Amino acid sequence: MKLLTFAHRGEAVAFLASSNFSPVDFYFDGLLKSNDCYLLITGEGPQNASEKTITVLANFNQEISEVYNLGVAGSLTTKLKKYDLTWVRTAYAHHAEKLEFKSFSSPSTRAEFDCLTAFVRVVDPNEKQKFSLIASIIDRELWAVASAAHLFKKNFYSLKVISDDLIASSEDICKFVKEEAPKFSQILFKGFEQREFIKPEISSPLLSTSFTDDPLFYLTTSQERKLHSLLEGLRLKGFSLEEILNFKEVREIKAQEKLPKERTRLLLQYLIDRLNPISAKIRESIEDSLTVLKEAKITPSYDPSFEDDWLGISVRIQSSRDLEKVKNALKIFSYEDFKKIFNGQFDV
């Protein structure tokens, strides 16, 4: 059974009209159920969306298999205009003047653009321009819904209809969205109904052959899939393969005197950082926290996707002195500080 989440009832009217939904006797209003799905009106903002989605998933965890967030979003790019419809690839969030540490990616094969969830309304064109470096659309709820789905190990999908690009004030956009809600809802419903029947657009594998056929690199099957995904993400952000090949950092990696496997690792790490602007800062903060271990010749490892806060260590001890160094380093090392970075507590 699916869980469909909407910020406002107006965005859900076409869905409510399509099925026989009945209110669920629950802790709060806004939860309805039909034969094949739950429908939740969360209210506006990340806190409402988070609290209500988590509560519903906690109570109906066994019934709900996947989570959908549907609604309006503002455009941060000239590629998306009013009434355009798009599936979302990755959800980011911005809160208290900084980007939230964790991001959440949808398994949707039709997803084209990333979405930034803002904890306050963003209407200033200068602010929008700044956020356009992170994502192509902006909303108030998706990241919170995606975070809740991740907590309960559910896949999430998000379908957004574009409500505005550079509307001058929050008062204007609120009025516009309210007036146009039935139209937005109908657009969302039609797109959602077609989700099972749209043939995904598969990009050409030639996108990655410039690297896989290059003897300077050696890729495993999983690395090749990762490379293709990263290149496709950059393509959707507007970069051509020629531009990617001519990135200064890519040319520098190819010129380094390293083994092909190491060049591949550096290439994938760079492309991840290029696609996700905050990942480089996260990695830098993690590496700083591990300095005391590395100085004792302990080799640390961690989840490269930053999703799980595990820490692995490897060490070779050849003398009692080596053992003492390792013991002292482990006493000094703060695992709590390391975990804090995975919970988003670091300076951007």
URSUL-V648151 format. One record per pair of residues at least 24 apart in sequence whose ideal C-beta (glycine too) atoms are under 8 Angstrom apart, sorted by the first residue. I is the first residue (numbers start at 1). GAP is how many residues later the second one is. Records with the same first field share a line. If there is no record, write none. Layout:
I = GAP + GAP
This chain:
1 = 35 + 36 + 37 + 59 + 62 + 63 + 64
2 = 34 + 35 + 36 + 62 + 63 + 64 + 65 + 66
3 = 34 + 35 + 36 + 37 + 50 + 53 + 54 + 57 + 61 + 63 + 64 + 65 + 151
4 = 33 + 34 + 35 + 36 + 64 + 66
5 = 35 + 37 + 44 + 48 + 62 + 63 + 64 + 65 + 136 + 140
6 = 33 + 34 + 35 + 36 + 63 + 64 + 65
7 = 34 + 35 + 36 + 37 + 42 + 64 + 65 + 133 + 134
8 = 33 + 35 + 36 + 63 + 173
9 = 32
10 = 167 + 168 + 171 + 172 + 174 + 175
11 = 59 + 60 + 61 + 170 + 173 + 174 + 177
12 = 27 + 29 + 58 + 173
13 = 168 + 169 + 172
14 = 168 + 171 + 172 + 174 + 175
15 = 24 + 55 + 170 + 173 + 174 + 177
18 = 171
26 = 30 + 33
27 = 28
28 = 24 + 27
31 = 25
38 = 25 + 26
42 = 99 + 103
44 = 96 + 97
45 = 74 + 95 + 96
46 = 47 + 49 + 71 + 73 + 94 + 95 + 97 + 98
47 = 97
48 = 93
49 = 91 + 92 + 95 + 96 + 99
50 = 94 + 95 + 97 + 98
53 = 91 + 92 + 95 + 96
54 = 94 + 97 + 98
57 = 91 + 92 + 94 + 95 + 97
58 = 94
61 = 91
64 = 90
65 = 89
66 = 83 + 88 + 89 + 90 + 91
67 = 78 + 79 + 81 + 82 + 87 + 88 + 89 + 90
68 = 88 + 89 + 90 + 91 + 124
69 = 72 + 73 + 76 + 77 + 87 + 88 + 89 + 90
70 = 88 + 89 + 90 + 118 + 122
71 = 68 + 70 + 89 + 90 + 113 + 117
72 = 67 + 88 + 89 + 90 + 91 + 105 + 112
73 = 42 + 64 + 65 + 66 + 69 + 87 + 88 + 89 + 90
74 = 48 + 54 + 63 + 64 + 65 + 88 + 89 + 90 + 91 + 93 + 99
75 = 61 + 62 + 87 + 89 + 90
76 = 40 + 52 + 55 + 56 + 59 + 60 + 61 + 62
77 = 36 + 55 + 59 + 60
78 = 87
79 = 34 + 57 + 159
80 = 33 + 56 + 57 + 82 + 85
81 = 81 + 84
82 = 80 + 81 + 82 + 83
83 = 78 + 79 + 100 + 101 + 104
84 = 77 + 78
85 = 74 + 75 + 76 + 77 + 102 + 103 + 106
86 = 25 + 26 + 27 + 51 + 73 + 74 + 76
87 = 24 + 25 + 70 + 71 + 72 + 73
88 = 25 + 26 + 27 + 49 + 54 + 69 + 70 + 71 + 72
89 = 24 + 25 + 144 + 147
90 = 24 + 25 + 45 + 186
91 = 24 + 26 + 51 + 52 + 55 + 65 + 67
92 = 24 + 25 + 42 + 43 + 51 + 186
93 = 24 + 25 + 26 + 50 + 51
94 = 24 + 25 + 37 + 40
95 = 24
98 = 250
99 = 35 + 178 + 179 + 249
100 = 43 + 244
101 = 177 + 181 + 205 + 240 + 241 + 242 + 243 + 244 + 245
102 = 45 + 204 + 205 + 242
103 = 40 + 173 + 175
104 = 39 + 42 + 43 + 45 + 46 + 52
106 = 40 + 49 + 50 + 51 + 52
107 = 48 + 50
108 = 49
109 = 91
110 = 85 + 88 + 90 + 91
112 = 124
113 = 24 + 123
115 = 24 + 27 + 28 + 43 + 45
116 = 27
117 = 24 + 25 + 26 + 27
121 = 49
123 = 44 + 45 + 46 + 47 + 50
125 = 41
128 = 38
133 = 144
134 = 143 + 144
136 = 101
137 = 25
157 = 38
159 = 29 + 32 + 33 + 36
161 = 26 + 27 + 30
203 = 25 + 29 + 32
206 = 35
207 = 24 + 25 + 28 + 34
210 = 31 + 35
211 = 56
214 = 40
215 = 45
216 = 38 + 44 + 47
217 = 43 + 46 + 47 + 50
218 = 41 + 42 + 43 + 46
219 = 45
223 = 41 + 45
226 = 42
227 = 40 + 41 + 44
230 = 38 + 41 + 42 + 45
231 = 40
233 = 42
234 = 37 + 40 + 41
237 = 38
244 = 27
247 = 27
249 = 25
269 = 35
272 = 32
278 = 70
279 = 27
281 = 65 + 67
282 = 24 + 59 + 64
285 = 56 + 61 + 62
286 = 52 + 55
289 = 45 + 48 + 49 + 52
290 = 43 + 48
292 = 37 + 40 + 41
293 = 36 + 37 + 40
295 = 34
296 = 29 + 30 + 32 + 33
297 = 25 + 28 + 29
298 = 28 + 31 + 32
306 = 36
308 = 34
309 = 29 + 30 + 33 + 34
311 = 24 + 27
